[in-house]
Amino acid sequence: MKYVGMVLGIVLGLAILAQVAGYGVMYTVDETEYVVITRFGEGQRPVTSPGLKFKSPVETVVRFDNRLLRIDVPQRTMPDMEKQNLEIDAYVRYKIVDPKQFLLSLRDESTAGLRIGNLAIGALRGEIGLRERQDIIGGQKAIREDGTVTVTPRVTEDGTPSREAMMQIVLANIKKDSEEEFGVEIVDVRLQRADFPTTAEDSVYKQMRTERSVLAQKLRAEGEEEYLTVTADVDKQVRVILANAERDANILQGEGEAQAIGILAEALAQDEEFYAFRRSLEAYANFFKENTTVVLSADSDLFKYLESPDAPKTSQ
């Protein structure tokens, strides 16, 4: 029993020393990670359950994240169906489902980013080369009745957004080429940006400015046409109103003069002698206007009237 205790003590001491030196027999697995136990660089067994675990001193613990991981695919210039280049920026999300296979095929997350990223670039390049720019961007230009330009969603025959349909095919191609070989599950592939290359920006902006200038000129022309139409209509209405007013004024004036003449005629018809006398007065008035000297006979009616008390008196 004494020798057994000594042996157990030596083993326990060696275990403690090995643990301190990094060659221990105990390790922990967090719930956010997987562990692969290796021996002399070769994978032995995966450990996927969390908790305190044991291994031999000659074995090594390799840890991998079991959460959703992201790969930012390097930006690439890719031609579309019409050979027009687009700057494509994408990302991939994946999970490690077989840590042992992941270790054997990729070794670490950095290598996984390169390998899976290259697969994504190849799949994207193949699908983008088969599609028009509007399908890749997911929208198409539309002009409203008022001339403003808007963007409407681009969809496939079954109603799926064109960009989403393209990414579903890309995802299926990457899954087929990587999951079994790499021990991962590709969850999603997305485009972050699909823009014109920097060298083409000037021409694009120039085209946009030209379109806006044409639209502005069109709006100005329509405004000028509307202004001339409204002005001409107002001028026409003014002329019509003035003509009607002048016509009504002439009619009223004629009616007034007719009434005045009728009243005068009616008044004069009541005394014919007074009418004859008035006519003679008008004749004399015309003579007076011309500074004509009139010699009246003492027997004339006018002389008798001027001498009568009823005649108007003038200052001599």
Secondary structure, DSSP 4 states (H G I P E B T S, - for coil): -HHHHHHHHHHHHHHHHHHHHT--SEEEE-TTEEEEEEETTEEEEEE-S-EEEE--TTEEEEEEE-S-EEEEEEEEEEE-TTS-EEEEEEEEEEEES-HHHHHHHT-SHHHHHHHHHHHHHHHHHHHHTTS-HHHHHTEEEEE-TTS-EEEEE-B-TTS-BHHHHHHHHHHHHHHHHHHHHHTEEEEEEEEEEEE--GGGHHHHHHHHHHHHHHHHHHHHHHHHHHHHHHHHHHHHHHHHHHHHHHHHHHHHHHHHHHHHHHHHHHHHHT-HHHHHHHHHHHHHHHHHHTT---PPPTTSHHHHHHHSTTSPP---
